[in-house]
Amino acid sequence: MRVPLHIVEARRDKLAQLIETHRYLPLRELCERLGVSEATARRDLAELAKRNVVKRTHGGALAEYNERFPSFNERRSLGGAGKQKVAKAATRFIEPGGTYFLDSGTTIFAMAEFLREAPVTPATIVTSNLPVGELLAGVEGLSVYLTAGQILGRQSVLLGETALHSLEFWNFDIAFLSAEAANAEGVWNSQEAIVEMQRVAMERSKRVLLCLDDTKIGTTAPQSLVGWDRVDILLTDAKTDRLRGAGILPGFSGIIDCHAAPPLPPRSVGNTSELPVHFL
């Protein structure tokens, strides 16, 4: 039985709106949202592409993200001195004997550069960030592991279902995460696959440490990562007035000024209320 044309067109309109809103969506999620099979979704995408409503890419959403989003090298130049201050302060939370997740952000790469210059060993580093893995692999006393996953060359990252599953083998003392934006509602990032990766890493970690320079505060991005109730520490160079203006203060109390980053916290502490937090 053929589906009436007006129903098909309404479904395709909804598909186009979803892609316009989210920019990158995996085929599986499109099918779930529309309640259709992969074959139907592919036919609808092909028709929308023929009309120049959407752009199809081999490899799906990750391939389009890799192609359209600013590359890793382009993003490294953003954030300036603030990014460097936050990154350097983050290394003080690395403690001998610990196991840590380092995500795919350029702030985390800057952190790895400081860690290479002043290693804290022995320690285990797990990362989806290809440049971080390459940078730290030669440091004596660091055991460095890359996640599995699809390689996105321009973004220098491993992502996808295989990457998510590979994190299930690990338990982390701290997940060091970066993001595109933070405001009163929480933390935001650029792409759904990155958010999925970060959420799994958070679930596998005793503590979540968010590294954000001043330029990310009071802004937003396409994908919601997490609310403030799931973040243990925000390490930032942002001033109190900016944090208040963004609505992050006074609601969130786990903020550490990167200029006054504390000594390394004891690993035996299991809850963040015992951490030496500097309240702004």
C-alpha positions in Angstrom: 0.0 0.0 0.0 1.5 3.3 -1.1 1.7 6.1 1.5 -0.2 9.2 0.4 2.0 11.9 -1.1 1.0 14.6 1.4 2.1 12.3 4.3 5.4 11.7 2.6 6.0 15.4 2.0 5.1 16.2 5.6 7.6 13.6 6.8 10.3 15.1 4.5 9.5 18.6 5.8 10.0 17.3 9.4 13.3 15.6 8.3 14.6 18.8 6.8 13.6 20.8 9.9 15.5 18.3 12.2 18.7 18.6 10.1 18.4 22.4 10.0 18.0 22.5 13.8 20.6 20.0 14.8 23.0 20.3 11.8 24.3 16.8 12.2 22.2 13.7 13.0 23.0 10.0 12.7 20.8 8.0 10.4 19.7 5.8 13.3 18.4 8.8 15.3 16.6 10.2 12.3 14.8 6.8 12.0 13.8 6.9 15.6 12.6 10.4 15.5 10.5 9.9 12.4 9.4 6.3 13.1 10.7 5.0 9.7 13.1 2.4 8.5 16.6 3.1 7.3 15.6 2.5 3.7 12.8 5.1 4.0 15.1 7.6 5.6 17.7 7.1 2.9 15.1 7.7 0.2 13.9 10.8 1.9 17.5 12.1 2.3 18.2 11.4 -1.3 15.1 13.3 -2.4 16.0 16.3 -0.2 19.5 16.3 -1.5 18.2 16.3 -5.0 16.2 19.4 -4.1 19.4 20.9 -2.5 17.6 21.1 0.8 20.2 19.0 2.6 23.7 17.9 1.9 24.5 14.2 2.0 28.0 13.0 2.9 29.6 9.5 2.9 30.0 8.4 6.5 26.9 10.3 7.7 26.8 12.9 10.4 30.4 12.4 11.6 31.8 12.9 8.1 29.8 16.1 7.7 30.9 17.4 11.1 34.5 16.6 10.2 34.1 18.5 6.9 32.2 21.6 8.1 33.3 22.3 11.7 36.5 24.3 12.2 39.4 21.9 12.2 41.5 21.0 15.3 44.3 23.2 14.1 42.0 26.2 13.5 40.5 25.8 16.9 43.9 25.6 18.6 44.4 29.3 17.9 41.3 30.3 19.8 41.1 31.2 23.5 44.6 32.7 23.7 46.3 33.2 27.0 43.2 32.2 29.0 43.2 28.7 27.4 46.9 28.3 28.3 46.3 29.4 32.0 43.4 26.9 32.4 45.3 24.1 30.7 48.4 24.6 32.9 46.3 24.7 36.1 44.5 21.5 35.1 47.8 19.5 35.2 47.9 20.0 39.0 45.0 17.6 39.3 47.1 14.8 37.9 48.4 12.6 40.7 50.9 9.6 40.5 49.0 6.3 40.2 45.9 7.8 38.8 43.9 7.0 35.7 42.5 9.9 33.7 40.4 10.6 30.6 41.4 13.5 28.4 38.8 14.5 25.8 39.1 15.8 22.3 39.2 19.6 23.0 42.1 21.9 22.2 42.2 23.1 25.8 42.9 19.5 26.8 45.6 19.3 24.1 47.2 22.4 25.7 47.0 20.6 29.1 48.9 17.7 27.5 51.6 20.0 26.3 52.2 21.2 29.9 52.0 17.6 31.2 54.7 16.6 28.7 57.0 19.4 30.0 56.4 18.5 33.6 55.3 14.8 33.8 53.4 13.4 36.8 54.2 9.7 36.8 53.3 7.0 36.9 49.9 7.7 35.5 47.5 6.2 32.9 46.0 8.5 30.2 43.1 7.4 28.0 42.0 9.8 25.2 40.0 10.1 22.1 42.3 13.0 21.1 44.8 11.8 18.5 47.3 14.7 19.0 47.2 14.1 22.8 47.9 10.4 22.3 50.8 11.2 20.0 52.2 13.9 22.3 52.2 11.9 25.5 53.0 8.4 24.2 56.7 9.1 24.4 56.7 10.4 28.0 58.4 7.9 30.3 56.1 6.8 33.1 52.9 7.6 31.3 50.8 4.7 30.0 48.8 6.2 27.1 45.8 4.5 25.5 43.6 5.7 22.6 40.0 4.8 22.4 38.7 2.9 19.5 36.4 4.6 17.0 36.1 6.3 13.6 39.0 8.7 12.8 37.9 12.2 11.9 41.1 13.6 10.3 40.4 17.3 10.3 39.1 17.1 13.9 41.9 14.8 15.1 39.5 12.7 17.1 38.1 9.2 17.5 34.3 9.0 17.7 31.3 6.8 17.1 29.7 3.7 18.6 33.0 1.8 18.8 34.6 4.7 20.7 31.7 4.7 23.2 32.0 0.9 23.8 35.8 1.1 24.3 35.3 3.4 27.3 33.4 0.7 29.1 36.7 -1.1 29.9 37.9 1.9 32.0 37.2 3.6 35.3 38.7 7.1 35.7 39.8 9.1 38.7 39.0 12.3 36.8 37.6 13.1 33.4 39.1 16.3 32.0 36.5 17.8 29.7 36.3 20.9 27.5 33.2 22.4 25.8 32.1 25.1 23.5 29.9 27.0 25.9 28.6 27.4 29.4 25.7 29.4 30.8 23.1 29.2 33.6 21.4 26.1 32.1 24.6 24.1 32.0 27.4 23.1 29.6 27.1 22.9 25.8 29.1 21.4 22.9 29.2 21.4 19.2 28.3 17.9 18.1 26.2 15.1 19.4 28.8 12.4 19.0 31.2 14.4 21.2 28.5 14.9 23.8 27.8 11.2 23.8 31.5 10.4 24.3 31.8 12.9 27.1 28.7 11.6 28.9 30.1 8.0 28.9 33.4 9.2 30.2 31.6 11.1 33.0 29.7 8.0 34.0 33.0 6.1 34.3 34.7 8.8 36.4 34.9 9.6 40.1 35.1 13.3 39.3 34.4 15.6 36.3 36.6 18.5 35.8 35.5 21.0 33.2 38.2 23.3 31.6 36.8 26.5 30.2 38.4 29.8 29.4 36.6 33.1 29.7 35.5 33.1 26.0 33.2 30.1 26.6 31.3 31.7 29.6 27.9 33.1 28.9 27.5 31.5 25.5 25.6 28.6 24.0 26.2 25.8 21.4 23.9 23.4 19.5 24.1 20.4 21.9 23.4 20.3 25.6 26.1 18.3 27.4 25.1 18.4 31.1 23.6 20.5 33.9 25.8 21.9 36.7 24.6 19.2 39.0 26.8 16.7 37.1 30.0 18.8 37.1 32.3 18.6 40.1 34.8 21.3 39.3 34.8 24.2 36.8 38.4 25.4 36.2 38.4 28.8 34.5 40.1 32.2 34.2 36.7 33.9 34.1 36.2 36.7 36.6 33.4 36.6 39.2 31.3 39.3 37.5 31.3 37.4 34.2 30.3 34.2 36.0 27.5 36.0 37.7 26.4 37.7 34.5 26.2 34.2 32.8 24.0 32.9 35.7 26.6 30.3 36.7 27.1 32.0 40.1 25.8 31.9 42.7 24.1 28.6 41.8 27.2 26.5 41.1 29.8 26.5 43.9 32.5 24.2 42.5 34.5 26.9 40.7 38.2 27.1 40.9 40.1 30.1 39.7 42.9 28.8 37.5 45.2 31.5 38.9 44.8 29.9 42.3 44.6 26.2 41.4 44.9 24.1 44.6 47.5 21.5 45.3 46.7 18.0 44.1 43.7 16.6 45.9 44.2 13.3 47.8 43.0 10.3 45.7 41.5 8.6 48.7 38.8 11.3 48.7 35.7 9.9 47.2 33.5 12.9 47.1 34.0 16.4 45.8 32.8 18.2 48.9 36.2 17.4 50.4 38.2 18.9 47.6 40.1 22.1 48.3 37.8 24.4 46.2 38.4 28.1 46.0 35.0 29.8 46.0 34.8 33.0 43.9 
